Amino acid sequence: MPFLLSAIMVMIGLYVRLRLEETPVFARAVARGQKVRAPLATVFRTSRRPLILGTFVMVGTYTLFSLMTTWILSYATGATDAGLLGWKYSDFLVLQLVSVLFFAAGGAGLGPAGRPLRATVQCSV
């Protein structure tokens, strides 16, 4: 079954990719026959500090997410005689889904005017 779902996802991805249009700048460069290079070297040469800062911000974010997810899962579903919560795994997954949807609803489609509401929703958890 997972392979069937994977095949369906590949077909959806292929459909989306074939429907996307290139940017006008890239399309003109290809039409002129210009060699279009990836600007990776330029990024490293001109934007080293933001690149390093962004890398460490994301490493910190993903590390914190992984640690907290593992910890809360162990704490919530652990045995009560060990001082843990002892919730059923399915109940805990529902709780996680509700919290994710709560955060998503707090930031969905509000634009700049919704900043105070987003802050209130996110801080209320």
QUIWOGI-V532599 format. One record per residue. N is the residue number from 1. RES is the residue in one small letter. PSI is psi in degrees with one decimal (none if undefined). Layout:
n = (N N)
res = (RES RES)
psi = (PSI PSI)
This chain:
n = (1 2 3 4 5 6 7 8 9 10 11 12 13 14 15 16 17 18 19 20 21 22 23 24 25 26 27 28 29 30 31 32 33 34 35 36 37 38 39 40 41 42 43 44 45 46 47 48 49 50 51 52 53 54 55 56 57 58 59 60 61 62 63 64 65 66 67 68 69 70 71 72 73 74 75 76 77 78 79 80 81 82 83 84 85 86 87 88 89 90 91 92 93 94 95 96 97 98 99 100 101 102 103 104 105 106 107 108 109 110 111 112 113 114 115 116 117 118 119 120 121 122 123 124 125)
res = (m p f l l s a i m v m i g l y v r l r l e e t p v f a r a v a r g q k v r a p l a t v f r t s r r p l i l g t f v m v g t y t l f s l m t t w i l s y a t g a t d a g l l g w k y s d f l v l q l v s v l f f a a g g a g l g p a g r p l r a t v q c s v)
psi = (-43.8 -34.4 -36.0 -44.4 -37.5 -41.8 -38.8 -42.1 -37.9 -42.0 -40.8 -43.8 -41.4 -42.4 -47.1 -44.7 -38.9 -22.1 -16.7 145.4 146.8 159.3 153.3 -36.6 -45.4 -41.3 -40.4 -41.2 -41.2 -40.8 -34.0 -10.1 17.3 146.2 121.3 116.6 149.3 134.6 30.2 -45.1 -38.1 -39.8 -46.5 -33.2 -38.4 -21.1 42.8 -46.3 -50.2 -33.6 -45.2 -43.5 -45.8 -38.5 -47.6 -32.6 -45.2 -37.8 -44.0 -42.0 -48.8 -33.7 -47.1 -43.5 -46.8 -45.0 -46.5 -38.6 -44.6 -43.1 -48.7 -34.0 -43.9 -41.6 -44.6 -36.1 3.6 165.5 141.8 -27.8 -16.0 8.2 15.1 178.5 -37.5 29.0 155.4 146.7 -42.1 -38.5 -39.2 -38.6 -38.0 -42.7 -42.8 -42.3 -44.3 -41.5 -38.3 -44.7 -33.6 -46.2 -40.5 -40.8 -30.6 -24.5 1.8 118.4 23.2 -21.0 -167.9 -31.3 -18.5 4.9 -46.8 -38.1 -42.9 -43.8 -41.1 -44.9 -45.4 -32.0 -21.5 -20.1 none)
